[in-house]
Amino acid sequence: MADPNCIHMKPEDFERLSRVLTAVGEDMQTGWNRRRAAISENESGIGGDPLGRAFRTEYGPGRDSIFALADPLPGRWLAQGRNGTDAVALYLQAEQDAASCFPG
């Protein structure tokens, strides 16, 4: 049984998962950019008359709330992908450094 106090990584698994996280983040960013642009484009049809202004008063806070929640999501997936890639590189370097301490 593996020692629970010992750190061990299967780099190939983490590299694959990091690529998946990055791909999801990229797809999410592309999709959200399209959706956000469509929302903005459709908002141009809201008039500046009393009805349009009243609608914007009610609509704006909800839209802003959705944007505040959705805007950072793709970046979080992308950051996790980068973190995984960085962790693999650090792990492999530490493994190499440790192995170099033992005579050939």
C-alpha positions in Angstrom: 0.0 0.0 0.0 1.3 3.5 -0.8 2.3 5.7 2.0 -0.4 8.4 2.3 2.4 10.9 3.4 4.3 10.4 0.2 3.6 12.5 -2.9 3.4 10.6 -6.2 2.0 11.7 -9.5 1.3 10.0 -12.7 2.5 12.8 -15.0 1.0 11.4 -18.2 -2.5 11.4 -16.5 -2.1 14.9 -15.2 -0.8 16.1 -18.6 -3.9 14.6 -20.3 -6.3 16.1 -17.7 -4.6 19.5 -18.0 -5.1 19.4 -21.7 -8.8 18.6 -21.2 -9.2 21.4 -18.7 -7.5 23.8 -21.2 -9.7 22.6 -24.1 -12.9 23.1 -22.0 -11.8 26.6 -21.0 -11.0 27.5 -24.6 -14.4 26.2 -25.8 -16.2 27.9 -23.0 -14.4 31.2 -23.7 -15.3 31.0 -27.4 -18.9 30.1 -26.7 -19.4 32.8 -24.0 -17.8 35.5 -26.2 -20.4 34.6 -28.9 -23.3 34.6 -26.4 -22.1 37.8 -24.8 -21.8 39.6 -28.2 -25.3 38.3 -29.1 -26.7 39.7 -25.8 -25.1 43.1 -26.5 -26.3 43.1 -30.1 -29.9 42.3 -29.1 -29.8 45.0 -26.4 -29.4 47.6 -29.2 -33.0 46.9 -30.0 -34.2 48.2 -26.6 -35.5 51.7 -27.2 -34.8 54.8 -25.4 -38.4 55.7 -24.9 -40.1 55.5 -21.5 -40.9 51.8 -21.9 -37.4 51.0 -23.0 -35.9 52.9 -20.1 -38.2 51.2 -17.6 -37.2 47.8 -19.1 -33.5 48.6 -18.8 -34.0 49.5 -15.2 -35.3 46.1 -14.4 -33.2 44.1 -16.9 -29.8 45.7 -16.3 -29.1 44.4 -12.8 -29.9 40.8 -13.8 -27.7 41.0 -16.9 -24.9 42.5 -14.9 -25.2 39.7 -12.3 -25.0 37.0 -15.0 -22.0 38.7 -16.6 -20.3 39.0 -13.3 -20.8 35.2 -12.7 -20.1 34.0 -16.3 -17.2 36.2 -17.4 -14.6 34.6 -15.1 -15.6 31.0 -15.6 -13.6 30.2 -18.8 -10.5 31.7 -17.2 -10.9 29.5 -14.2 -10.8 26.4 -16.4 -7.9 27.8 -18.3 -6.0 28.5 -15.1 -6.6 25.0 -13.8 -5.2 23.6 -17.0 -2.1 25.9 -16.7 -1.7 24.9 -13.0 -1.8 21.2 -13.9 0.8 21.7 -16.7 3.0 23.6 -14.3 2.6 21.0 -11.5 3.7 18.2 -13.9 6.8 20.2 -14.9 7.7 20.9 -11.3 7.1 17.2 -10.3 9.3 16.0 -13.2 12.0 18.5 -12.3 11.9 17.5 -8.6 12.1 13.8 -9.6 15.1 14.5 -11.8 16.8 16.6 -9.1 16.2 13.9 -6.5 17.5 11.1 -8.8 20.6 13.1 -9.5 21.5 12.8 -5.8 22.1 9.1 -6.2 25.2 7.8 -7.8 24.8 6.4 -11.3 
